[in-house]
Structures are given as C-alpha cells and as structure tokens.
Amino acid sequence: MTLTKHPLKDNRRASVEPLIARRFINETQLSNLTGVAVGTWQKKRVIGGGPQYRKIGGAVRYDLTEVLAWIDAGTRGGKTAA
C-alpha cells in the first residue's frame, strides 16, 4: 500500500507557512518601538492614519514588517551624504 499526500492538507500548509514567519506585536510593543503613546495608536485606529492592524482572537496586533514599512514610507527631509 502506498501512501499519498492529501492535497487539501498540503494546500492548507502552504497557505499557513508565510504566516509562521511573520511577527505580530501588540499596541504596547508598538508604543515602545515608536515612542508614541498607546492612546495615540488607539485613536489612530479609530480615525485612521496609523499602520494596518489585525484583530486576532479579539486582540489588536500589528505585523512588525508592515509597521516598519509604514515608518519608512513616512520618511521626510534630511540631506543625503555627498
């Protein structure tokens, strides 16, 4: 008897693997990372203007990669080295 892989299980695993490498942080960690108060991030979730967030099991979580990209996208000014 030969064992075959179940295609649904293989597809499910492929869709979950990218999530495993992702790091999610909570609003306190976001506050520590940015130096911006937790309350400010809470307001930004309501009025907009902050990084994207997710609710996982009712808890607010931010994808660290997306937060860093959001911060980089907001870079302004400064002079480049000659």
ChimeraX commands (.cxc) that place a marker at each C-alpha (Angstrom):
marker #1 position 0.00,0.00,0.00 radius 0.5
marker #1 position 1.41,3.38,-0.98 radius 0.5
marker #1 position 0.73,6.48,0.99 radius 0.5
marker #1 position -0.29,9.59,-0.92 radius 0.5
marker #1 position -0.35,13.10,0.36 radius 0.5
marker #1 position -3.73,14.64,0.92 radius 0.5
marker #1 position -3.96,17.67,-1.44 radius 0.5
marker #1 position -6.15,19.75,0.88 radius 0.5
marker #1 position -3.72,19.36,3.77 radius 0.5
marker #1 position -0.79,20.31,1.53 radius 0.5
marker #1 position -2.61,23.43,0.29 radius 0.5
marker #1 position -3.54,24.44,3.82 radius 0.5
marker #1 position 0.05,24.09,4.96 radius 0.5
marker #1 position 1.30,26.20,2.03 radius 0.5
marker #1 position -1.13,28.98,2.93 radius 0.5
marker #1 position -0.13,28.93,6.61 radius 0.5
marker #1 position 3.65,28.80,6.21 radius 0.5
marker #1 position 4.06,32.51,5.29 radius 0.5
marker #1 position 2.15,33.43,8.48 radius 0.5
marker #1 position 4.53,31.43,10.64 radius 0.5
marker #1 position 7.47,33.66,9.69 radius 0.5
marker #1 position 5.52,36.83,10.45 radius 0.5
marker #1 position 5.95,38.58,13.78 radius 0.5
marker #1 position 2.98,40.34,15.31 radius 0.5
marker #1 position 3.30,42.92,18.07 radius 0.5
marker #1 position 0.70,44.42,20.40 radius 0.5
marker #1 position -0.02,48.10,20.91 radius 0.5
marker #1 position 2.29,48.35,23.94 radius 0.5
marker #1 position 5.16,46.94,21.90 radius 0.5
marker #1 position 4.28,49.36,19.08 radius 0.5
marker #1 position 4.36,52.21,21.58 radius 0.5
marker #1 position 7.78,51.09,22.87 radius 0.5
marker #1 position 9.09,50.79,19.31 radius 0.5
marker #1 position 7.91,54.22,18.20 radius 0.5
marker #1 position 7.88,56.26,21.39 radius 0.5
marker #1 position 4.24,57.18,20.68 radius 0.5
marker #1 position 1.67,56.66,23.47 radius 0.5
marker #1 position -0.67,53.66,23.34 radius 0.5
marker #1 position -3.64,56.04,23.48 radius 0.5
marker #1 position -2.43,57.78,20.33 radius 0.5
marker #1 position -2.32,54.45,18.46 radius 0.5
marker #1 position -5.82,53.67,19.74 radius 0.5
marker #1 position -7.08,57.00,18.38 radius 0.5
marker #1 position -5.33,56.40,15.06 radius 0.5
marker #1 position -7.17,53.08,14.72 radius 0.5
marker #1 position -10.47,54.95,15.02 radius 0.5
marker #1 position -9.70,58.00,12.87 radius 0.5
marker #1 position -7.12,56.38,10.57 radius 0.5
marker #1 position -3.56,57.34,9.83 radius 0.5
marker #1 position -1.67,54.56,11.56 radius 0.5
marker #1 position -0.25,51.30,10.30 radius 0.5
marker #1 position -2.62,48.47,9.38 radius 0.5
marker #1 position -3.67,46.23,12.24 radius 0.5
marker #1 position -5.48,42.96,12.74 radius 0.5
marker #1 position -7.72,41.59,15.42 radius 0.5
marker #1 position -6.60,38.13,16.39 radius 0.5
marker #1 position -8.85,36.50,18.95 radius 0.5
marker #1 position -10.20,39.93,19.84 radius 0.5
marker #1 position -6.72,41.35,20.47 radius 0.5
marker #1 position -5.21,44.11,18.33 radius 0.5
marker #1 position -1.99,43.05,16.63 radius 0.5
marker #1 position 0.35,44.78,14.18 radius 0.5
marker #1 position 2.54,42.95,11.67 radius 0.5
marker #1 position 6.06,44.15,12.51 radius 0.5
marker #1 position 7.16,44.11,8.85 radius 0.5
marker #1 position 4.19,46.29,7.88 radius 0.5
marker #1 position 4.85,48.68,10.77 radius 0.5
marker #1 position 8.48,49.13,9.72 radius 0.5
marker #1 position 7.42,49.68,6.09 radius 0.5
marker #1 position 4.82,52.23,7.26 radius 0.5
marker #1 position 7.50,54.05,9.25 radius 0.5
marker #1 position 9.89,54.02,6.27 radius 0.5
marker #1 position 7.17,55.33,3.95 radius 0.5
marker #1 position 6.80,58.36,6.21 radius 0.5
marker #1 position 10.45,59.37,5.92 radius 0.5
marker #1 position 10.83,63.05,5.09 radius 0.5
marker #1 position 13.55,65.64,4.68 radius 0.5
marker #1 position 17.14,65.29,5.65 radius 0.5
marker #1 position 20.18,65.59,3.48 radius 0.5
marker #1 position 21.93,62.76,1.74 radius 0.5
marker #1 position 25.66,62.32,2.08 radius 0.5
marker #1 position 27.64,63.64,-0.86 radius 0.5
marker link #1:1,2 radius 0.2
marker link #1:2,3 radius 0.2
marker link #1:3,4 radius 0.2
marker link #1:4,5 radius 0.2
marker link #1:5,6 radius 0.2
marker link #1:6,7 radius 0.2
marker link #1:7,8 radius 0.2
marker link #1:8,9 radius 0.2
marker link #1:9,10 radius 0.2
marker link #1:10,11 radius 0.2
marker link #1:11,12 radius 0.2
marker link #1:12,13 radius 0.2
marker link #1:13,14 radius 0.2
marker link #1:14,15 radius 0.2
marker link #1:15,16 radius 0.2
marker link #1:16,17 radius 0.2
marker link #1:17,18 radius 0.2
marker link #1:18,19 radius 0.2
marker link #1:19,20 radius 0.2
marker link #1:20,21 radius 0.2
marker link #1:21,22 radius 0.2
marker link #1:22,23 radius 0.2
marker link #1:23,24 radius 0.2
marker link #1:24,25 radius 0.2
marker link #1:25,26 radius 0.2
marker link #1:26,27 radius 0.2
marker link #1:27,28 radius 0.2
marker link #1:28,29 radius 0.2
marker link #1:29,30 radius 0.2
marker link #1:30,31 radius 0.2
marker link #1:31,32 radius 0.2
marker link #1:32,33 radius 0.2
marker link #1:33,34 radius 0.2
marker link #1:34,35 radius 0.2
marker link #1:35,36 radius 0.2
marker link #1:36,37 radius 0.2
marker link #1:37,38 radius 0.2
marker link #1:38,39 radius 0.2
marker link #1:39,40 radius 0.2
marker link #1:40,41 radius 0.2
marker link #1:41,42 radius 0.2
marker link #1:42,43 radius 0.2
marker link #1:43,44 radius 0.2
marker link #1:44,45 radius 0.2
marker link #1:45,46 radius 0.2
marker link #1:46,47 radius 0.2
marker link #1:47,48 radius 0.2
marker link #1:48,49 radius 0.2
marker link #1:49,50 radius 0.2
marker link #1:50,51 radius 0.2
marker link #1:51,52 radius 0.2
marker link #1:52,53 radius 0.2
marker link #1:53,54 radius 0.2
marker link #1:54,55 radius 0.2
marker link #1:55,56 radius 0.2
marker link #1:56,57 radius 0.2
marker link #1:57,58 radius 0.2
marker link #1:58,59 radius 0.2
marker link #1:59,60 radius 0.2
marker link #1:60,61 radius 0.2
marker link #1:61,62 radius 0.2
marker link #1:62,63 radius 0.2
marker link #1:63,64 radius 0.2
marker link #1:64,65 radius 0.2
marker link #1:65,66 radius 0.2
marker link #1:66,67 radius 0.2
marker link #1:67,68 radius 0.2
marker link #1:68,69 radius 0.2
marker link #1:69,70 radius 0.2
marker link #1:70,71 radius 0.2
marker link #1:71,72 radius 0.2
marker link #1:72,73 radius 0.2
marker link #1:73,74 radius 0.2
marker link #1:74,75 radius 0.2
marker link #1:75,76 radius 0.2
marker link #1:76,77 radius 0.2
marker link #1:77,78 radius 0.2
marker link #1:78,79 radius 0.2
marker link #1:79,80 radius 0.2
marker link #1:80,81 radius 0.2
marker link #1:81,82 radius 0.2
view
